[in-house]
Amino acid sequence: MRIREMTINDYEEVYRLWASAGITLKKSDEREEIEKMLKRNPNTCLVGEKDGKIIAAVMGGFDGRRGYIHHLAVQPSLQGQGYGGQLLKELERRFTQMGVKKVHLFVVDTNKEVIGFYEKNGYIQRDELIPMSKTLLDEI
Ligand SMILES: CC(C)(COP(=O)(O)OP(=O)(O)OC[C@H]1O[C@@H](n2cnc3c(N)ncnc32)[C@H](O)[C@@H]1OP(=O)(O)O)[C@@H](O)C(=O)NCCC(=O)NCCS
């Protein structure tokens, strides 16, 4: 798998990949929103390609304090072959180079089976934290 930075030209292919991998997609995943994400985080939104086709994708965002990992996904027929781990490692390497000390991610509770993958990659569950959110503009 060849890993490179995601561009907005990848949008349709990446969106299809996310949908096929069961990622919950919302208004915040529409083209203009992803374009904003890529502009702010050009080095940490990545795709993995095999034979010219995108088989894995992830978005990393850095807010100046913590890194956040969004929508890590591998094409379903190629899962369990190490590609997700490779893409995650490359994102972590880039975050580390930027001086990011800690990264967070959210797992939806209907997708608990993915927790084992993250634990194998060194992530720990934070039972003492309760996520809270507030919508400031239209629901996205
Ligand atoms: C989660 C996901 C990205 C992992 O990518 P992948 O390519 O399938 O995973 P890898 O092959 O790199 O797995 C790496 C390790 O995690 C382990 N692993 C993978 N899934 C696991 C699971 N459900 N439970 C326990 N371990 C798991 C593998 O055994 C492997 O360990 P090993 O190297 O010791 O054998 C991929 O399965 C996926 O796209 N899932 C659907 C989308 C999704 O839920 N994304 C996460 C959003 S938070």
The ligand as a Tripos MOL2 file, in Angstrom:
@<TRIPOS>MOLECULE
LIG
   48    50     1     0     0
SMALL
NO_CHARGES

@<TRIPOS>ATOM
      1 C1        -10.7340   -0.6290   12.0340 C.3       1 LIG1
      2 C2         -9.9960   -0.8420   10.7210 C.3       1 LIG1
      3 C3         -9.5760    0.4920   10.1400 C.3       1 LIG1
      4 C4         -8.7420   -1.6820   11.0090 C.3       1 LIG1
      5 O1         -8.0190   -1.8440    9.8170 O.3       1 LIG1
      6 P1         -7.5330   -3.3040    9.3730 P.3       1 LIG1
      7 O2         -6.6840   -3.1390    8.1830 O.co2     1 LIG1
      8 O3         -8.7260   -4.1770    9.2480 O.co2     1 LIG1
      9 O4         -6.7090   -3.7490   10.6660 O.3       1 LIG1
     10 P2         -5.2610   -4.3850   10.6950 P.3       1 LIG1
     11 O5         -5.2430   -5.5460    9.7730 O.co2     1 LIG1
     12 O6         -4.2480   -3.3400   10.4770 O.co2     1 LIG1
     13 O7         -5.2190   -4.8520   12.1900 O.3       1 LIG1
     14 C5         -4.1130   -4.6110   12.9830 C.3       1 LIG1
     15 C6         -4.2170   -5.4330   14.2080 C.3       1 LIG1
     16 O8         -5.4410   -5.2540   14.9190 O.3       1 LIG1
     17 C7         -6.0890   -6.4990   15.0980 C.3       1 LIG1
     18 N1         -7.5000   -6.3220   14.9640 N.ar      1 LIG1
     19 C8         -8.1660   -5.8880   13.8950 C.ar      1 LIG1
     20 N2         -9.4830   -5.8450   14.1750 N.ar      1 LIG1
     21 C9         -9.6030   -6.2690   15.4520 C.ar      1 LIG1
     22 C10       -10.6780   -6.4690   16.3150 C.ar      1 LIG1
     23 N3        -11.9290   -6.2080   15.9000 N.pl3     1 LIG1
     24 N4        -10.4450   -6.9250   17.5570 N.ar      1 LIG1
     25 C11        -9.1850   -7.2080   17.9680 C.ar      1 LIG1
     26 N5         -8.1080   -7.0420   17.1820 N.ar      1 LIG1
     27 C12        -8.3170   -6.5810   15.9610 C.ar      1 LIG1
     28 C13        -5.5380   -7.4140   14.0350 C.3       1 LIG1
     29 O9         -5.5910   -8.7440   14.4790 O.3       1 LIG1
     30 C14        -4.1220   -6.9000   13.8790 C.3       1 LIG1
     31 O10        -3.2870   -7.4420   14.8510 O.3       1 LIG1
     32 P3         -2.0270   -8.3500   14.4490 P.3       1 LIG1
     33 O11        -1.1740   -7.4790   13.5760 O.co2     1 LIG1
     34 O12        -1.4200   -8.6760   15.7480 O.co2     1 LIG1
     35 O13        -2.6280   -9.5070   13.7310 O.co2     1 LIG1
     36 C15       -10.8700   -1.6060    9.6960 C.3       1 LIG1
     37 O14       -11.2190   -2.8560   10.2320 O.3       1 LIG1
     38 C16       -12.0940   -0.8710    9.2620 C.2       1 LIG1
     39 O15       -12.0990   -0.1440    8.2800 O.2       1 LIG1
     40 N6        -13.2380   -1.0530    9.9920 N.am      1 LIG1
     41 C17       -14.4830   -0.4170    9.6100 C.3       1 LIG1
     42 C18       -14.4710    1.0720    9.8190 C.3       1 LIG1
     43 C19       -14.2810    1.4340   11.2780 C.2       1 LIG1
     44 O16       -14.9750    0.9440   12.1370 O.2       1 LIG1
     45 N7        -13.3370    2.3500   11.5460 N.am      1 LIG1
     46 C20       -13.0320    2.8310   12.8680 C.3       1 LIG1
     47 C21       -13.7790    4.0750   13.1570 C.3       1 LIG1
     48 S1        -13.4540    4.6120   14.8410 S.3       1 LIG1
@<TRIPOS>BOND
     1     1     2 1
     2     2     3 1
     3     2     4 1
     4     2    36 1
     5     4     5 1
     6     5     6 1
     7     6     7 2
     8     6     8 1
     9     6     9 1
    10     9    10 1
    11    10    11 2
    12    10    12 1
    13    10    13 1
    14    13    14 1
    15    14    15 1
    16    15    16 1
    17    15    30 1
    18    16    17 1
    19    17    18 1
    20    17    28 1
    21    18    19 ar
    22    18    27 ar
    23    19    20 ar
    24    20    21 ar
    25    21    22 ar
    26    21    27 ar
    27    22    23 1
    28    22    24 ar
    29    24    25 ar
    30    25    26 ar
    31    26    27 ar
    32    28    29 1
    33    28    30 1
    34    30    31 1
    35    31    32 1
    36    32    33 2
    37    32    34 1
    38    32    35 1
    39    36    37 1
    40    36    38 1
    41    38    39 2
    42    38    40 1
    43    40    41 1
    44    41    42 1
    45    42    43 1
    46    43    44 2
    47    43    45 1
    48    45    46 1
    49    46    47 1
    50    47    48 1
@<TRIPOS>SUBSTRUCTURE
     1 LIG1         1 GROUP 0 **** ****
